Amino acid sequence: MIESLLYGVRTVAFAIPNAVGVQEGAYVLIGATFGLTPEMALALSLMKRARDLVIGLPALGLWQVVEGGRIWRHIVALRRRTAGTGTEVDPGFGTSG
């Protein structure tokens, strides 16, 4: 029951990224109506956040590695194409001369 009410609150707070703070406040308020102490409700909320971090942080790290490799391959290809032409490669803006 608490979860379904929480998702209703999170839906209303769609403009706040990942409902940071909204989820915790909702757990405390909704938990009080079901007899949970604020400490217990907040601990429950933080355990739910930990699950998001355990899944999200490695995914963000993997994404960074993949994108970094793609950019690196692009820079290497630019350098190979311009090798011997007397043009320097500016990785941010293509070639400059």
VOLUMDO-429181 format. One record per residue: residue number from 1; residue in one letter; x, y, z of N, C-alpha, C in turn. Coordinates in Angstrom, 2 decimals. Each point is the difference from the previous one (the first is absolute). Layout:
<recs>
{rec NUM, "a", {X, Y, Z}, {X, Y, Z}, {X, Y, Z}}
...
</recs>
This chain:
<recs>
{rec 1, "m", {0.82, -1.18, 0.00}, {-0.82, 1.18, 0.00}, {0.88, 1.26, 0.00}}
{rec 2, "i", {1.03, -0.04, 0.81}, {0.90, 1.16, 0.08}, {0.66, 0.25, -1.35}}
{rec 3, "e", {0.44, -1.07, -0.66}, {0.66, 0.14, -1.31}, {-0.93, 0.65, -1.03}}
{rec 4, "s", {-1.24, -0.45, -0.04}, {-0.92, 0.55, -1.01}, {-0.28, 1.47, 0.28}}
{rec 5, "l", {-0.15, 0.38, 1.25}, {-0.19, 1.42, 0.32}, {1.25, 0.81, -0.34}}
{rec 6, "l", {1.16, -0.60, 0.26}, {1.26, 0.68, -0.31}, {0.13, 0.27, -1.50}}
{rec 7, "y", {-0.37, -0.97, -0.82}, {0.10, 0.21, -1.45}, {-0.97, 1.07, -0.47}}
{rec 8, "g", {-1.12, 0.13, 0.66}, {-0.91, 1.11, -0.31}, {0.64, 1.34, 0.28}}
{rec 9, "v", {0.69, 0.11, 1.13}, {0.69, 1.24, 0.36}, {1.14, 0.27, -0.96}}
{rec 10, "r", {0.77, -1.03, -0.36}, {1.12, 0.18, -0.92}, {-0.49, 0.42, -1.38}}
{rec 11, "t", {-1.17, -0.47, -0.40}, {-0.55, 0.40, -1.30}, {-0.32, 1.48, -0.02}}
{rec 12, "v", {-0.52, 0.51, 1.10}, {-0.32, 1.43, 0.09}, {1.29, 0.82, -0.04}}
{rec 13, "a", {1.09, -0.52, 0.56}, {1.27, 0.72, 0.07}, {0.90, -0.35, -1.18}}
{rec 14, "f", {-0.57, -0.18, -1.18}, {0.79, -0.43, -1.16}, {1.05, 1.02, -0.41}}
{rec 15, "a", {-0.17, 1.26, 0.32}, {0.93, 1.05, -0.44}, {1.30, -0.01, 0.82}}
{rec 16, "i", {0.00, -0.65, 1.14}, {1.19, -0.07, 0.84}, {0.77, -1.26, -0.39}}
{rec 17, "p", {1.27, 0.16, -0.42}, {0.78, -1.17, -0.43}, {0.07, -1.08, 1.07}}
{rec 18, "n", {-0.43, -1.19, -0.37}, {0.00, -1.18, 0.85}, {-0.76, 0.21, 1.31}}
{rec 19, "a", {-0.85, 1.03, 0.03}, {-0.81, 0.31, 1.19}, {0.85, 0.09, 1.26}}
{rec 20, "v", {1.17, 0.60, -0.13}, {0.92, 0.12, 1.13}, {-0.65, 0.85, 1.09}}
{rec 21, "g", {-0.10, -0.54, 1.17}, {-0.62, 0.68, 1.13}, {-1.49, -0.25, 0.09}}
{rec 22, "v", {-0.66, -0.12, -1.13}, {-1.43, -0.25, -0.01}, {-0.28, -1.40, 0.52}}
{rec 23, "q", {0.77, -0.96, -0.46}, {-0.20, -1.38, 0.44}, {0.19, -0.12, 1.50}}
{rec 24, "e", {1.02, 0.62, 0.53}, {0.28, -0.10, 1.42}, {-1.12, 0.63, 0.82}}
{rec 25, "g", {-0.43, 1.19, -0.41}, {-1.10, 0.67, 0.71}, {-1.29, -0.79, -0.09}}
{rec 26, "a", {-0.26, -0.57, -1.15}, {-1.22, -0.79, -0.17}, {0.03, -1.24, 0.88}}
{rec 27, "y", {1.16, -0.65, 0.09}, {0.10, -1.17, 0.88}, {-0.28, 0.38, 1.45}}
{rec 28, "v", {0.53, 1.12, 0.44}, {-0.21, 0.42, 1.39}, {-1.48, 0.31, 0.24}}
{rec 29, "l", {-0.62, 0.74, -0.92}, {-1.41, 0.36, 0.18}, {-0.93, -1.21, -0.12}}
{rec 30, "i", {0.22, -0.79, -1.04}, {-0.86, -1.17, -0.21}, {0.27, -1.05, 1.08}}
{rec 31, "g", {1.25, -0.16, 0.37}, {0.34, -0.97, 1.04}, {-0.64, 0.33, 1.33}}
{rec 32, "a", {-0.13, 1.30, 0.31}, {-0.63, 0.40, 1.26}, {-1.46, -0.43, 0.04}}
{rec 33, "t", {-0.69, 0.02, -1.13}, {-1.40, -0.42, -0.02}, {-0.13, -1.51, 0.21}}
{rec 34, "f", {1.08, -0.76, -0.28}, {-0.03, -1.44, 0.18}, {0.72, -0.43, 1.28}}
{rec 35, "g", {0.37, 0.96, 0.84}, {0.59, -0.33, 1.30}, {1.51, -0.15, 0.00}}
{rec 36, "l", {0.68, 0.39, -1.07}, {1.47, -0.06, -0.02}, {0.56, 1.26, 0.63}}
{rec 37, "t", {1.09, -0.15, 0.74}, {0.68, 1.17, 0.54}, {0.70, 0.72, -1.15}}
{rec 38, "p", {0.25, 1.30, 0.13}, {0.71, 0.71, -1.07}, {1.36, -0.60, -0.32}}
{rec 39, "e", {0.71, -0.48, 1.03}, {1.30, -0.60, -0.22}, {-0.11, -1.27, -0.84}}
{rec 40, "m", {-1.00, -0.81, 0.31}, {-0.19, -1.25, -0.72}, {-0.41, 0.28, -1.46}}
{rec 41, "a", {-0.87, 0.98, -0.18}, {-0.45, 0.35, -1.35}, {1.15, 0.56, -0.83}}
{rec 42, "l", {0.83, 0.84, 0.62}, {1.14, 0.55, -0.71}, {1.02, -1.09, -0.33}}
{rec 43, "a", {0.21, -0.94, 0.91}, {0.92, -1.11, -0.27}, {-0.51, -0.84, -1.17}}
{rec 44, "l", {-1.29, -0.22, -0.06}, {-0.60, -0.73, -1.11}, {0.21, 0.73, -1.32}}
{rec 45, "s", {-0.17, 1.30, 0.04}, {0.20, 0.81, -1.20}, {1.46, -0.04, -0.46}}
{rec 46, "l", {0.92, 0.09, 0.94}, {1.42, -0.02, -0.37}, {0.44, -1.36, -0.51}}
{rec 47, "m", {-0.62, -1.07, 0.49}, {0.29, -1.32, -0.54}, {-0.46, -0.08, -1.46}}
{rec 48, "k", {-1.12, 0.61, -0.29}, {-0.48, 0.03, -1.37}, {0.94, 0.83, -0.88}}
{rec 49, "r", {0.50, 1.11, 0.52}, {0.98, 0.81, -0.74}, {1.29, -0.78, -0.24}}
{rec 50, "a", {0.41, -0.80, 0.97}, {1.23, -0.78, -0.15}, {-0.13, -0.96, -1.18}}
{rec 51, "r", {-1.18, -0.56, -0.17}, {-0.22, -0.89, -1.15}, {0.18, 0.78, -1.30}}
{rec 52, "d", {-0.53, 1.22, -0.05}, {0.17, 0.83, -1.19}, {1.47, 0.30, -0.27}}
{rec 53, "l", {0.76, 0.28, 1.06}, {1.42, 0.30, -0.17}, {0.79, -1.22, -0.43}}
{rec 54, "v", {-0.32, -1.16, 0.57}, {0.73, -1.23, -0.34}, {-0.20, -0.33, -1.48}}
{rec 55, "i", {-1.16, 0.27, -0.53}, {-0.27, -0.28, -1.41}, {0.47, 1.17, -0.87}}
{rec 56, "g", {-0.25, 1.22, 0.44}, {0.25, 1.18, -0.82}, {1.46, 0.39, -0.16}}
{rec 57, "l", {0.78, -0.05, 1.06}, {1.39, 0.45, -0.09}, {0.84, -0.87, -0.94}}
{rec 58, "p", {-0.08, -1.33, 0.07}, {0.75, -0.79, -0.98}, {-0.47, 0.25, -1.43}}
{rec 59, "a", {-1.29, 0.21, -0.19}, {-0.50, 0.29, -1.34}, {0.55, 1.32, -0.52}}
{rec 60, "l", {0.06, 1.02, 0.86}, {0.59, 1.28, -0.41}, {1.49, -0.14, -0.30}}
{rec 61, "g", {0.71, -0.80, 0.80}, {1.42, -0.24, -0.26}, {0.23, -0.71, -1.32}}
{rec 62, "l", {-0.81, -1.00, -0.29}, {0.10, -0.72, -1.27}, {-0.30, 0.93, -1.17}}
{rec 63, "w", {-1.00, 0.82, 0.14}, {-0.35, 0.97, -1.04}, {1.17, 0.94, -0.26}}
{rec 64, "q", {0.66, 0.46, 1.05}, {1.14, 0.90, -0.14}, {1.13, -0.70, -0.76}}
{rec 65, "v", {0.27, -1.25, 0.31}, {1.05, -0.75, -0.68}, {-0.32, -0.16, -1.48}}
{rec 66, "v", {-1.25, -0.35, -0.31}, {-0.41, -0.19, -1.39}, {0.11, 1.31, -0.78}}
{rec 67, "e", {-0.51, 1.08, 0.56}, {0.06, 1.29, -0.68}, {1.44, 0.50, -0.12}}
{rec 68, "g", {0.80, -0.20, 1.03}, {1.40, 0.41, -0.07}, {0.74, -0.75, -1.09}}
{rec 69, "g", {-0.28, -1.29, -0.14}, {0.63, -0.78, -1.07}, {-0.44, 0.47, -1.37}}
{rec 70, "r", {-1.28, 0.35, -0.14}, {-0.50, 0.49, -1.28}, {0.67, 1.32, -0.38}}
{rec 71, "i", {0.15, 0.89, 0.96}, {0.64, 1.29, -0.27}, {1.48, -0.23, -0.32}}
{rec 72, "w", {0.65, -0.89, 0.74}, {1.42, -0.27, -0.24}, {0.21, -0.55, -1.41}}
{rec 73, "r", {-0.86, -0.93, -0.44}, {0.12, -0.55, -1.35}, {-0.22, 1.09, -1.04}}
{rec 74, "h", {-0.89, 0.93, 0.26}, {-0.24, 1.11, -0.92}, {1.23, 0.89, -0.11}}
{rec 75, "i", {0.64, 0.29, 1.10}, {1.20, 0.84, -0.01}, {1.13, -0.70, -0.74}}
{rec 76, "v", {0.18, -1.29, 0.25}, {1.06, -0.76, -0.68}, {-0.25, -0.02, -1.51}}
{rec 77, "a", {-1.25, -0.18, -0.42}, {-0.33, -0.01, -1.42}, {0.28, 1.36, -0.63}}
{rec 78, "l", {-0.31, 1.08, 0.71}, {0.29, 1.34, -0.52}, {1.51, 0.20, -0.16}}
{rec 79, "r", {0.76, -0.44, 0.97}, {1.45, 0.16, -0.08}, {0.58, -0.80, -1.16}}
{rec 80, "r", {-0.53, -1.19, -0.24}, {0.49, -0.80, -1.12}, {-0.33, 0.66, -1.33}}
{rec 81, "r", {-1.19, 0.57, -0.10}, {-0.40, 0.64, -1.26}, {0.82, 1.24, -0.29}}
{rec 82, "t", {0.40, 0.71, 1.05}, {0.72, 1.25, -0.21}, {1.51, -0.18, 0.11}}
{rec 83, "a", {0.49, -1.21, 0.23}, {1.44, -0.25, 0.13}, {0.70, 0.37, -1.31}}
{rec 84, "g", {1.03, 0.80, 0.13}, {0.79, 0.37, -1.17}, {-0.59, 1.14, -0.81}}
{rec 85, "t", {-1.15, 0.55, 0.39}, {-0.60, 1.09, -0.77}, {0.38, 1.36, 0.56}}
{rec 86, "g", {0.64, 0.00, 1.15}, {0.38, 1.28, 0.60}, {-1.13, 0.63, 0.80}}
{rec 87, "t", {-1.08, -0.70, 0.18}, {-1.13, 0.52, 0.77}, {0.02, -0.63, 1.39}}
{rec 88, "e", {-0.27, 0.80, 0.99}, {-0.07, -0.53, 1.35}, {-1.45, -0.37, 0.30}}
{rec 89, "v", {-0.16, -1.01, 0.82}, {-1.34, -0.44, 0.38}, {-0.38, 0.62, 1.33}}
{rec 90, "d", {-1.14, 0.66, 0.02}, {-0.57, 0.51, 1.24}, {-1.15, -0.94, 0.35}}
{rec 91, "p", {0.17, -0.87, 1.01}, {-0.99, -1.03, 0.30}, {-1.40, 0.55, 0.26}}
{rec 92, "g", {-0.09, 1.21, 0.47}, {-1.31, 0.56, 0.29}, {-0.71, 0.55, -1.21}}
{rec 93, "f", {0.75, 0.42, -1.02}, {-0.62, 0.69, -1.12}, {0.43, -0.56, -1.37}}
{rec 94, "g", {0.49, -1.22, -0.03}, {0.40, -0.58, -1.29}, {1.42, 0.40, -0.33}}
{rec 95, "t", {0.21, 0.64, -1.15}, {1.35, 0.40, -0.40}, {0.12, 1.50, -0.03}}
{rec 96, "s", {1.19, 0.47, 0.29}, {0.27, 1.42, -0.11}, {1.33, 0.15, -0.71}}
{rec 97, "g", {0.18, 1.11, -0.63}, {1.18, 0.01, -0.78}, {0.79, 1.19, -0.04}}
</recs>
